[in-house]
Amino acid sequence: MKSELENAHEHTVNAQHVATHIAKHVAKRITHTLTEFNLAIDTPLVVAFSGGVDSSVLFHAAVSLRDQEGGELHAVHVHHGLSDNADAWARHCELQCRLSDVNFHLATVEVAQENRTSLEAQARKARYEALLRVCKEVNGVLLLGQHAEDQLETVLLQLKRGAGPQGLAAMGEATYRDGVLVLRPMLSLEKQAIVQYAKQENIAWVEDESNAQNSFDRNFLRNDIIPQLVARWPKLAKTVSRSAELCAQQSVLLNDTAQQHLQRCMVSENQLNGDALASLSVPWQANVLRAWFTNHAELPPSKAQVDEVIKMLSAKQDATPEVLFKWGKVARFQHDLYWVEKQQVLPEKYLIIENGKPVQLPWLGIVIVVDVEDTSGSEMDTYFKDNVTTSSSAIPCIRLETNKRALKVKPEAASVTKSLKDWFKVWRVPLWERDGVPVIYINDKPVALILNKTVEWFEPRQAGISIKLTGDLLINT
């Protein structure tokens, strides 16, 4: 058996051998992926250029590819302002771009310095926003310099968080983020080979002093844990990357099947049939719920949150449980689950509507237009005189009111008169929507209400009244 010293020596020799081929490897991965995604070889490339050794080697390889294949090459340096050396790093990156005739973009971002975890997360979020913004401006593909040890760090962090297969899939070599193709052409390369290549090619780079601060989880792993793991198992980064790839493949299969189950459970994009969901096994219920969150572009819920939502399916028949999230809540109503976002605009309690003029109802996302014909001397004029206490006029008084649950009405095609509270039960209107349902009055007489972006008329309906809704839908009523 080989000793640890022999393993380490072999690892170093392999790294030196790989180092001589890094530029070719990076170029090959980029061109292969562009072809795989049906993109031209000269598609604009955008390098995330921090100035560190990884991004500097990526930058160097991208310049070589640009010189061979042509096309635009851009480099984005994100200035977080978190270090006294930040200005010097920006100047270094700009100089390298000038020397290599590369389009340089300086993105200055502000990161609120709160606790350590939020600082890492906020800096990463701000960095991606800046990088993706440039990619969209130039219609380019983003290149990131993450390598095998970065993948190992990510897997270990996901294990610490208790992630499942999707989290353990870690970083993909090619993924879409906010509509931008993101490539990591160095993901299979080891750090030692990258540093060796930078020294061989006399590539200048900067050192971020914050990388030595073990208060950050990634730095703790990178500085204290991973070196010991790799010393013991030199091929660990490679084998963990293989595990991440296998998890990614399993995640694709799980997600595809979960989406199929989700489609069978969906009443609408914001409503799931509770009975259909409950008919699945508990693990598939959990996967369907995560797929539902993905479709809404929200982060997947934690296991504890998923468990709470699943419990809602077996709650008492008349119960209305809910699980709260930052964006709103998942609530159950009459066996079904509803996606309920926080209300950005509260319903108006009372609105005067001018005849024939559009009025916005922002809490419903629609515009309403009420047209009432001239009623003087008409059958409608007699109707309003007989049914209201106020004096009738050729100019109708039109208004809208919400939260009218006690109002008794008889909808068209109904055989009885009931309060709106009772009709809401018949119509299966969720509790959280009822206060915002608008009732239209003409000369103090309720004539209709707006429900699910449609008009529900009350009896007796008279000719000469038109209510039209516009917004996401145009509904002719």
C-alpha positions in Angstrom: 0.0 0.0 0.0 1.1 3.5 -0.7 2.1 5.8 2.1 0.5 9.2 2.6 3.7 10.8 1.4 3.7 8.7 -1.8 0.0 9.6 -2.4 0.8 13.3 -1.9 3.8 13.1 -4.3 1.7 11.4 -6.9 -1.0 14.0 -6.5 1.5 16.8 -7.0 3.0 15.1 -10.2 -0.6 14.7 -11.6 -1.3 18.3 -10.9 1.8 19.5 -12.7 0.9 17.3 -15.7 -2.7 18.7 -15.8 -1.4 22.3 -15.4 0.2 22.2 -18.8 -3.2 21.5 -20.4 -5.5 23.8 -18.5 -5.9 26.4 -21.2 -6.8 23.7 -23.7 -9.1 22.1 -21.2 -11.0 25.3 -20.5 -11.3 26.1 -24.2 -12.6 22.6 -25.0 -15.2 22.7 -22.2 -16.4 26.2 -23.3 -16.7 25.3 -27.0 -18.2 21.9 -26.3 -20.9 23.4 -24.0 -21.7 26.2 -26.5 -22.2 23.6 -29.2 -24.3 21.5 -26.9 -26.6 24.5 -26.2 -26.8 25.4 -29.9 -24.8 28.6 -29.5 -22.3 30.0 -31.9 -18.6 29.5 -31.0 -18.1 33.3 -31.1 -20.9 34.0 -28.6 -19.8 36.8 -26.3 -18.1 35.5 -23.2 -18.3 37.3 -19.8 -15.6 36.3 -17.2 -16.3 36.9 -13.6 -12.9 38.5 -12.8 -12.2 39.0 -9.1 -8.4 39.1 -9.7 -7.7 36.0 -7.6 -5.8 33.1 -9.0 -8.8 31.1 -10.2 -10.5 33.9 -12.1 -7.1 35.0 -13.4 -6.4 31.6 -14.9 -9.9 31.5 -16.4 -9.4 35.0 -17.8 -6.1 33.9 -19.4 -7.6 30.8 -20.9 -10.6 32.8 -22.2 -8.2 35.3 -23.9 -6.5 32.5 -25.7 -9.8 31.1 -26.9 -10.9 34.6 -28.0 -7.6 34.9 -30.0 -8.3 31.6 -31.7 -12.0 31.7 -32.4 -12.9 35.4 -32.3 -15.9 36.9 -30.7 -16.3 39.4 -27.9 -14.7 38.9 -24.5 -15.8 40.9 -21.4 -14.6 40.8 -17.8 -16.7 42.0 -14.9 -15.0 43.0 -11.6 -17.5 43.3 -8.7 -16.3 45.9 -6.2 -17.9 45.1 -2.8 -16.1 47.8 -0.9 -15.5 45.3 2.0 -11.7 45.5 1.9 -9.2 48.4 2.1 -7.6 46.8 -0.9 -10.8 46.7 -3.0 -9.7 49.8 -5.1 -6.3 48.2 -5.8 -7.9 44.9 -6.9 -10.2 46.8 -9.3 -7.2 48.7 -10.8 -5.3 45.4 -11.2 -8.2 43.8 -13.1 -8.7 46.8 -15.3 -5.0 46.8 -16.2 -5.1 43.1 -17.2 -8.1 43.9 -19.5 -6.3 46.8 -21.1 -3.2 44.7 -21.8 -5.3 41.9 -23.3 -7.8 44.2 -25.1 -10.7 42.9 -23.2 -13.9 44.9 -22.4 -13.7 45.8 -18.7 -16.8 46.3 -16.6 -16.6 47.6 -13.0 -19.7 46.9 -11.0 -19.8 48.6 -7.6 -22.2 47.1 -5.1 -23.2 47.8 -1.5 -23.4 45.0 1.0 -25.0 45.6 4.4 -22.6 44.2 7.0 -24.8 42.3 9.4 -24.0 38.8 10.7 -21.4 36.7 9.0 -23.8 34.4 7.3 -25.9 37.2 5.8 -22.7 39.0 4.7 -21.7 35.9 2.7 -25.1 35.5 1.3 -25.7 39.2 0.5 -22.3 39.5 -1.2 -23.0 36.5 -3.3 -26.4 37.8 -4.3 -25.1 41.2 -5.2 -22.2 39.7 -7.2 -24.5 37.5 -9.2 -26.9 40.4 -9.9 -24.1 42.5 -11.3 -22.6 39.7 -13.4 -26.0 38.7 -14.9 -26.8 42.3 -15.6 -23.7 42.6 -17.8 -24.4 39.2 -19.5 -27.9 40.4 -20.5 -26.5 43.8 -21.8 -24.1 42.0 -24.1 -26.2 38.9 -24.7 -23.3 36.8 -23.4 -22.5 33.6 -21.5 -21.1 33.9 -18.0 -17.8 32.1 -17.1 -17.1 31.3 -13.5 -13.7 30.0 -12.1 -15.0 27.5 -9.6 -13.0 24.3 -9.4 -13.1 20.8 -7.9 -12.3 21.9 -4.3 -15.0 24.6 -4.6 -17.4 21.7 -5.5 -16.2 19.8 -2.5 -16.8 22.8 -0.2 -20.3 23.2 -1.6 -21.1 19.5 -1.0 -19.8 19.6 2.6 -21.8 22.8 3.2 -24.9 21.2 1.8 -24.4 18.1 4.0 -24.1 20.5 7.0 -27.5 22.0 6.1 -29.1 18.5 5.7 -29.7 18.9 2.0 -31.2 16.2 -0.2 -30.1 15.0 -3.7 -30.8 18.4 -5.3 -28.6 20.2 -2.8 -25.9 17.6 -2.9 -25.8 18.0 -6.7 -24.0 21.2 -5.8 -22.8 23.2 -8.8 -23.4 22.2 -12.4 -20.9 22.7 -15.1 -23.5 24.4 -17.3 -26.7 25.8 -15.8 -29.2 28.6 -16.6 -29.6 31.4 -14.0 -32.2 34.1 -14.6 -32.2 33.3 -18.3 -28.3 33.5 -18.6 -26.2 30.4 -19.4 -23.6 30.0 -16.7 -20.5 27.9 -17.4 -17.9 26.5 -15.0 -15.3 25.2 -17.4 -12.7 24.5 -14.5 -15.1 22.5 -12.3 -13.2 19.3 -12.8 -9.7 20.9 -12.2 -7.9 20.8 -8.9 -6.7 23.9 -7.2 -3.1 22.8 -7.1 -3.0 22.4 -10.9 -4.6 25.8 -11.3 -1.9 27.5 -9.1 0.8 25.5 -10.9 -0.4 26.7 -14.3 -0.6 30.4 -13.1 3.1 30.2 -12.0 4.2 28.5 -15.2 2.5 31.2 -17.3 3.6 34.1 -15.0 0.0 35.1 -14.5 -0.3 37.9 -12.0 -3.1 37.7 -9.4 -4.2 39.3 -6.1 -4.8 37.7 -2.7 -8.0 38.5 -0.8 -7.0 38.8 2.9 -10.6 37.8 3.9 -9.8 34.3 2.6 -7.8 33.7 5.8 -10.8 34.5 8.0 -12.1 31.2 9.3 -15.2 32.9 10.7 -16.7 32.3 7.2 -17.8 28.7 6.7 -16.3 28.3 3.3 -12.9 29.6 4.5 -13.0 27.3 7.5 -13.5 24.3 5.2 -10.9 25.6 2.7 -8.2 26.4 5.2 -8.6 23.8 8.0 -10.7 20.9 6.9 -10.2 20.2 3.2 -6.4 20.2 3.2 -6.5 17.4 5.8 -9.1 15.5 3.8 -7.2 15.8 0.6 -3.9 14.9 2.3 -5.6 11.7 3.5 -7.5 11.0 0.3 -5.9 12.9 -2.6 -8.7 12.0 -5.0 -11.5 13.1 -2.7 -12.4 16.2 -4.7 -12.7 14.1 -7.9 -14.8 11.4 -6.2 -17.1 13.9 -4.5 -17.6 15.7 -7.8 -18.7 12.3 -9.3 -21.1 11.9 -6.4 -22.5 15.4 -7.0 -22.9 14.6 -10.7 -24.8 11.4 -9.8 -27.0 13.4 -7.4 -27.7 15.9 -10.2 -28.8 13.0 -12.5 -31.1 11.6 -9.8 -32.5 15.1 -9.2 -33.4 15.5 -12.9 -35.3 12.2 -12.8 -37.1 13.2 -9.5 -37.9 16.6 -10.7 -39.3 15.4 -14.0 -41.6 12.9 -12.3 -42.6 15.4 -9.6 -43.6 17.9 -12.3 -45.8 15.2 -13.8 -47.5 14.5 -10.5 -47.8 18.3 -9.9 -49.6 18.7 -13.2 -52.2 16.1 -12.2 -52.7 17.8 -8.8 -53.0 21.3 -10.2 -56.4 23.0 -10.3 -54.6 26.2 -11.2 -51.1 27.5 -10.7 -52.1 28.7 -7.3 -54.3 25.8 -6.2 -53.6 22.1 -5.7 -56.3 19.4 -5.4 -55.7 18.2 -1.9 -57.3 14.7 -2.5 -55.1 14.1 -5.5 -52.0 15.2 -3.6 -53.0 13.1 -0.5 -53.3 10.0 -2.8 -49.5 10.1 -3.4 -47.0 8.6 -1.0 -45.6 11.0 1.5 -42.2 11.3 -0.2 -43.8 12.2 -3.5 -46.1 14.7 -1.7 -42.9 16.4 -0.5 -41.4 16.3 -4.0 -44.5 17.7 -5.6 -44.6 20.6 -3.0 -41.0 21.4 -3.8 -41.7 21.4 -7.5 -44.7 23.8 -6.8 -42.3 26.2 -5.1 -39.8 25.9 -8.0 -42.6 26.8 -10.5 -43.3 29.9 -8.4 -39.6 30.8 -8.5 -39.3 30.5 -4.7 -36.6 28.7 -2.7 -37.7 25.1 -1.8 -39.2 24.9 1.7 -37.2 23.2 4.5 -38.1 19.6 5.5 -39.9 21.0 8.6 -42.0 23.3 6.4 -42.8 20.6 4.0 -43.9 18.3 6.9 -46.2 21.1 8.2 -47.8 21.5 4.8 -48.4 17.8 4.4 -50.0 17.7 7.9 -52.5 20.2 6.6 -53.9 17.6 4.2 -55.2 15.5 7.1 -56.6 18.4 9.2 -60.3 18.4 10.2 -62.7 19.0 7.4 -63.7 22.5 8.5 -60.2 23.6 9.5 -58.2 26.2 7.6 -54.6 25.7 8.6 -51.7 27.6 7.0 -48.0 27.6 6.9 -46.3 31.0 6.7 -43.3 32.0 4.4 -41.5 35.2 3.7 -43.5 35.6 0.4 -46.9 34.8 1.9 -48.4 31.4 2.9 -49.7 28.0 1.8 -53.3 27.7 3.1 -55.8 24.9 3.0 -59.5 25.6 2.1 -62.1 22.8 1.5 -59.4 20.1 1.2 -57.3 22.0 -1.4 -54.0 23.8 -0.9 -53.7 27.5 -2.1 -50.6 29.6 -2.8 -51.4 32.9 -1.2 -48.9 35.8 -1.7 -48.7 38.7 0.6 -51.2 41.4 -0.4 -49.2 44.3 -1.8 -52.3 46.5 -2.2 -55.3 46.4 0.3 -58.8 46.5 -1.2 -60.6 49.8 -1.4 -63.7 49.8 0.9 -65.5 52.4 -1.2 -65.0 53.8 -4.7 -67.1 56.2 -6.9 -67.1 55.1 -10.5 -67.6 57.6 -13.3 -70.0 56.4 -16.0 -68.0 54.9 -18.9 -64.6 55.7 -17.4 -62.0 53.1 -16.5 -61.2 52.6 -12.8 -58.2 50.5 -11.6 -58.8 47.8 -9.0 -55.1 47.1 -8.2 -55.8 44.5 -5.5 -57.4 42.4 -8.2 -55.0 43.4 -11.0 -57.9 44.6 -13.3 -59.5 47.7 -14.6 -63.3 48.0 -14.6 -65.5 50.1 -16.9 -69.2 50.5 -16.0 -71.5 51.9 -18.8 -75.1 52.8 -17.9 -77.3 54.2 -20.7 -79.3 57.4 -20.2 -82.2 56.2 -18.0 -84.5 59.2 -18.1 -88.0 58.2 -19.0 -87.0 54.6 -19.6 -88.1 51.3 -18.1 -84.8 51.3 -16.2 -85.6 54.7 -14.8 -88.9 53.3 -13.4 -87.0 50.3 -12.0 -84.6 52.4 -10.1 -87.3 54.7 -8.8 -89.2 51.7 -7.5 -86.2 50.2 -5.8 -84.2 53.0 -4.2 -85.0 55.8 -1.8 -82.9 58.4 -3.5 -84.2 60.5 -6.3 -83.4 59.1 -9.8 -81.4 61.1 -12.3 -80.3 60.8 -15.9 -76.8 60.8 -14.4 -76.5 57.4 -12.6 -74.6 57.2 -9.3 -72.2 54.3 -9.6 -70.1 53.0 -6.8 -68.1 50.0 -5.6 -67.9 48.5 -2.1 -66.0 45.6 -0.6 -66.5 43.5 2.5 -70.2 43.2 2.1 -70.7 39.6 3.4 -74.1 40.4 5.0 -75.6 41.7 1.8 -78.5 39.5 0.6 -78.7 39.0 -3.1 -80.0 36.6 -5.7 -77.5 35.8 -8.4 -78.6 35.1 -12.0 -79.8 31.5 -12.4 -80.2 31.2 -8.6 -83.6 30.2 -7.2 -83.1 31.7 -3.7 -81.8 34.8 -2.0 -78.9 34.4 0.4 -76.3 36.5 2.1 -73.0 36.9 0.3 -71.4 35.0 3.2 -73.5 32.0 2.2 -72.9 32.4 -1.5 -69.1 32.5 -0.9 -69.4 29.1 0.6 -71.4 27.8 -2.4 -68.9 29.3 -4.8 -65.9 28.0 -2.7 -64.4 31.4 -2.3 -61.3 31.1 0.1 -61.6 33.1 3.3 -58.7 35.4 2.5 -60.3 36.5 -0.8 -63.8 37.4 0.5 -63.1 40.9 1.9 -61.8 42.0 -1.4 -64.7 41.0 -3.5 -66.2 44.2 -5.0 -70.0 44.8 -5.3 -71.2 47.2 -7.9 -74.1 49.6 -7.0 -76.1 51.8 -9.3 -78.2 54.4 -7.6 -77.8 52.4 -4.3 -79.0 49.2 -6.0 -76.5 46.3 -6.0 -76.4 45.0 -9.5 -73.3 42.7 -9.7 -70.1 41.6 -8.1 -66.6 40.8 -9.4 -65.3 37.3 -8.7 -62.3 35.6 -10.2 -62.1 38.3 -12.8 -65.6 37.7 -14.0 -68.9 39.5 -13.5 -71.7 37.8 -11.4 -75.0 39.6 -12.1 -77.8 39.8 -9.6 -81.5 39.4 -10.3 -83.4 41.1 -11.7 -80.9 42.1 -14.4 -81.8 45.2 -16.5 -80.8 46.1 -20.0 -78.6 49.1 -20.6 -76.0 48.2 -18.0 -72.5 47.0 -19.2 -69.6 46.0 -17.0 -66.3 45.3 -18.7 -63.1 44.1 -17.1 -59.6 44.4 -18.6 -56.2 43.4 -17.3 -54.7 40.0 -17.7 -58.0 39.0 -19.4 -60.6 40.8 -21.5 -64.0 39.5 -20.4 -67.0 40.5 -22.4 -70.0 40.6 -20.1 
